[in-house]
Amino acid sequence: MIIAIASGKGGTGKTTVSVNLAAASATDVQLLDCDVEEPNSHLFFAPVLMDERIVPTPVPSVDESLCDACGDCGRFCEFHAIVSFGAAPLVFPEMCHGCGGCMRVCPKGAITEVDRRIGIVGTMRHDRVTLIQGRLDVGVAMAPPLIRSVKSYSSDTTPVILDAPPGTSCPVVTSLRGVDVVVLVTEPTPFGLHDLKLAVELTRTLGLPQGVIINRSGIGDESVLRYCNEQDIPILMEIPDDRRIAEAYSRGDVIVDVLPEYRTLFTTLMERIVQFAPKRHANISPNET
């Protein structure tokens, strides 16, 4: 079962929920940090690095001795990663999506693919939590290929918690594809409601069941609650606006460890997620969390 923790905007507490949900588990659990542009889940643990691998993506390489500058490759590429102006094509690897189409349409077989490093994926361990973290290299523009690599480590035998990037852009879509349920973290403010609506629209477009967590409950109004009731979206948990939580976060502490009264909140959260998750996961008992 893959549970994605997402949000329509940054700063709502998405990583806080992901980390504490994993830490509150009574059994082994995987935590996939798919926010590869700024991964930070590791800051809340003392993980031991078990493995680290370089992740490449294929980009075109042109053999000028074979190329007749027909321009078919440039006309095919919707991302303008390869262009020809009556001469051998110019390749812009930063814009390439690695689809291999230019190589297939080249009538002379002048294009092959070479690997270009885009980042690393690290596997770490802390107590019952196996943390899989992607880290995009500086200057690399596209996160989805690295996110797909992180997701390839998903376990079939233990619960998986996926910490998605914030927002509703391509990296988020890539992160959410194939998950079983999405938990949207928001805050009771006009900005929180605005971006929650965008996230709800995205998850519905992807056909994914969803629930909402309201973080810093009590600082705003009731508009998020009214919206969720109108849209028949379950409120899975409300996290109060507790200064002690902010202080623990600033120190890099796990809330369920330093504030034990919150552990029950997160174990109950997992039970609620399992209850409204697709029936094909009915074999996952809440008691395993």
C-alpha positions in Angstrom: 0.0 0.0 0.0 1.4 3.4 -1.0 0.2 6.4 0.9 1.2 9.7 -0.7 1.4 12.8 1.5 0.9 15.9 -0.7 -0.2 19.5 -0.5 -1.2 22.3 -2.9 1.5 24.6 -1.5 4.7 24.4 0.4 4.9 25.0 4.1 1.7 23.3 5.2 3.4 20.5 7.1 3.6 17.8 4.5 7.0 16.5 5.6 6.0 16.8 9.3 3.1 14.4 8.6 5.2 12.0 6.5 8.0 11.7 9.0 5.8 11.3 12.1 3.4 8.9 10.3 6.5 6.7 9.5 8.0 7.1 13.0 4.7 6.1 14.7 4.5 2.8 12.8 4.8 -0.3 14.9 6.2 -2.3 12.0 8.7 -1.8 9.2 7.8 1.0 6.9 9.3 2.7 3.8 9.5 6.5 3.5 10.1 7.7 0.0 11.2 11.4 -0.1 10.2 12.4 -3.6 10.7 16.1 -3.0 14.0 15.6 -4.9 14.7 19.3 -5.3 14.9 19.9 -1.6 14.7 16.6 0.3 14.7 17.0 4.1 13.1 13.9 5.7 16.6 12.7 6.7 17.0 15.8 9.0 14.5 14.3 11.4 16.2 10.9 11.8 19.8 9.7 12.4 19.8 7.4 9.4 22.6 5.1 8.5 23.4 5.2 4.8 23.1 1.7 3.3 23.4 2.4 -0.4 23.8 5.3 -2.8 23.4 5.2 -6.6 23.8 7.6 -9.4 20.7 8.1 -11.6 21.2 8.9 -15.3 18.7 9.8 -18.0 19.3 9.1 -21.7 20.0 12.1 -24.0 20.7 12.1 -27.8 24.2 12.1 -29.3 24.6 12.9 -33.0 27.1 11.3 -35.3 27.7 14.2 -37.8 29.3 11.9 -40.3 26.0 10.1 -40.8 23.7 13.1 -40.4 22.3 14.7 -43.5 20.6 17.6 -41.6 17.1 16.6 -42.7 15.6 18.1 -39.5 13.2 15.2 -38.8 14.5 15.0 -35.2 13.9 18.6 -34.5 10.4 18.6 -36.0 9.6 15.5 -33.8 10.8 16.9 -30.5 8.1 18.9 -28.8 10.5 20.1 -26.1 13.0 21.6 -28.6 15.8 19.6 -27.0 17.3 18.9 -30.5 17.1 21.4 -33.4 18.6 21.6 -36.9 19.1 24.7 -39.0 20.3 23.1 -42.2 23.3 21.6 -40.4 24.0 18.9 -37.9 21.5 19.2 -35.0 22.3 21.0 -31.8 21.4 19.1 -28.7 20.2 20.8 -25.5 20.4 18.0 -22.9 18.8 20.0 -20.1 15.6 20.1 -22.1 15.5 16.5 -23.1 12.8 14.2 -21.6 14.6 11.0 -22.7 11.8 9.7 -24.8 14.1 8.4 -27.6 11.8 9.7 -30.3 14.5 11.6 -32.2 16.6 8.5 -32.4 13.6 6.5 -33.9 12.7 9.1 -36.5 16.2 9.6 -37.8 16.3 8.1 -41.3 20.1 7.8 -41.3 20.6 6.2 -37.8 22.8 9.1 -36.9 21.4 9.5 -33.4 22.2 7.3 -30.4 21.6 7.8 -26.7 24.2 8.5 -24.0 23.6 8.7 -20.2 23.6 12.0 -18.5 23.7 12.1 -14.7 20.7 13.9 -13.1 21.1 13.0 -9.4 21.4 10.3 -6.8 19.1 8.0 -4.8 20.2 7.0 -1.3 18.9 4.2 0.9 19.0 4.9 4.6 17.8 3.1 7.7 16.6 4.4 11.1 14.9 1.9 13.5 11.9 0.6 11.6 12.1 3.3 8.9 13.8 2.7 5.6 14.2 6.1 3.9 14.7 6.3 0.2 15.7 9.7 -0.8 16.4 11.3 -4.2 18.6 14.4 -4.6 18.6 16.2 -7.9 21.9 17.6 -9.1 22.4 21.3 -9.1 21.4 22.7 -12.5 19.2 19.8 -13.6 15.8 21.2 -14.6 13.6 18.1 -14.7 12.8 16.2 -11.5 10.3 13.5 -12.8 13.0 11.0 -14.1 14.7 11.0 -10.6 11.3 10.7 -8.9 10.5 7.6 -11.0 13.8 6.2 -9.9 12.9 6.8 -6.2 9.5 5.2 -6.7 11.1 2.1 -8.2 12.3 1.2 -4.7 8.8 0.8 -3.4 8.2 -2.3 -1.4 5.5 -4.8 -2.1 5.6 -6.2 1.4 5.6 -3.2 3.8 3.6 0.0 3.9 5.0 2.8 1.9 4.7 6.5 2.8 5.5 8.9 -0.1 6.5 12.5 0.7 5.5 14.2 -2.5 6.8 17.6 -3.7 4.5 20.6 -3.0 2.2 22.1 -5.5 0.4 20.5 -8.5 3.1 20.6 -11.2 4.8 17.7 -13.2 6.9 16.4 -10.3 3.7 16.0 -8.2 1.9 14.2 -11.0 4.8 11.8 -11.4 4.9 11.2 -7.6 1.2 10.5 -7.4 0.8 8.2 -10.4 0.3 4.6 -9.2 -0.2 5.4 -5.5 -3.2 3.9 -3.6 -4.4 6.9 -1.6 -3.5 10.6 -1.3 -3.5 12.6 2.0 -3.6 16.3 1.4 -2.1 18.5 4.1 -3.5 22.0 4.3 -4.0 24.9 6.7 -7.2 26.8 7.6 -6.4 30.0 5.8 -7.5 31.5 2.5 -4.2 30.6 0.8 -4.5 27.0 2.2 -8.0 26.6 0.9 -7.1 28.0 -2.6 -4.2 25.6 -3.1 -6.2 22.7 -1.5 -8.8 23.1 -4.2 -6.0 22.8 -6.9 -4.7 19.7 -5.2 -8.1 18.1 -5.0 -8.7 18.8 -8.7 -5.4 17.1 -9.5 -6.1 14.0 -7.4 -9.6 13.6 -8.8 -8.2 13.9 -12.4 -5.8 11.0 -11.5 -8.8 9.1 -10.0 -7.2 8.7 -6.6 -9.0 8.5 -3.3 -8.2 11.4 -1.0 -8.4 12.7 2.5 -7.4 15.9 4.2 -5.3 16.8 7.2 -5.7 20.3 8.6 -2.5 21.5 10.2 -2.2 24.4 12.6 -5.9 24.0 13.3 -7.4 27.1 15.1 -5.3 29.8 13.4 -7.8 30.6 10.7 -11.5 30.1 9.9 -13.9 27.2 9.1 -13.7 27.6 5.3 -11.6 24.5 4.8 -13.9 22.4 6.9 -16.9 23.7 5.0 -15.3 23.0 1.6 -14.4 19.4 2.6 -17.9 18.7 3.8 -19.4 20.1 0.6 -17.0 18.0 -1.5 -17.5 14.9 0.7 -13.7 14.7 1.4 -12.9 13.1 4.8 -11.0 15.0 7.4 -8.5 12.5 8.6 -6.9 14.6 11.3 -6.5 18.1 12.7 -3.2 19.1 14.2 -3.5 21.9 16.7 -1.5 25.1 16.5 0.8 24.0 19.2 4.0 26.1 19.8 5.8 23.0 21.1 5.4 21.4 17.6 7.1 24.3 16.0 9.9 24.2 18.5 10.4 20.5 18.0 10.4 21.0 14.2 13.0 23.8 14.5 15.3 21.4 16.4 14.8 18.6 13.9 13.0 16.4 16.4 10.3 13.9 15.6 7.1 15.1 17.3 5.8 11.6 18.3 9.1 11.0 20.1 9.4 14.3 22.1 5.6 14.9 22.5 4.3 11.4 23.2 0.6 12.5 23.4 0.7 13.0 19.6 1.7 9.4 18.9 -1.9 8.3 19.3 -3.0 10.9 16.7 -0.6 9.5 14.1 -1.4 5.8 14.8 -5.1 6.7 14.5 -4.4 8.5 11.3 -3.0 5.3 9.7 -6.0 3.4 10.9 -8.3 5.9 9.2 -6.3 5.9 6.0 -6.5 2.1 5.8 -10.3 2.2 6.4 -11.0 4.4 3.4 -8.3 3.0 1.1 -9.3 0.8 -1.8 -10.7 -2.6 -0.8 -7.9 -4.5 -2.5 -5.8 -3.5 0.5 -8.2 -4.8 3.1 -5.5 -7.4 4.0 -3.5 -4.6 5.6 -4.6 -4.4 9.2 -4.6 -1.2 11.2 -2.9 -3.2 14.0 0.1 -3.5 11.8 0.8 0.2 12.0 
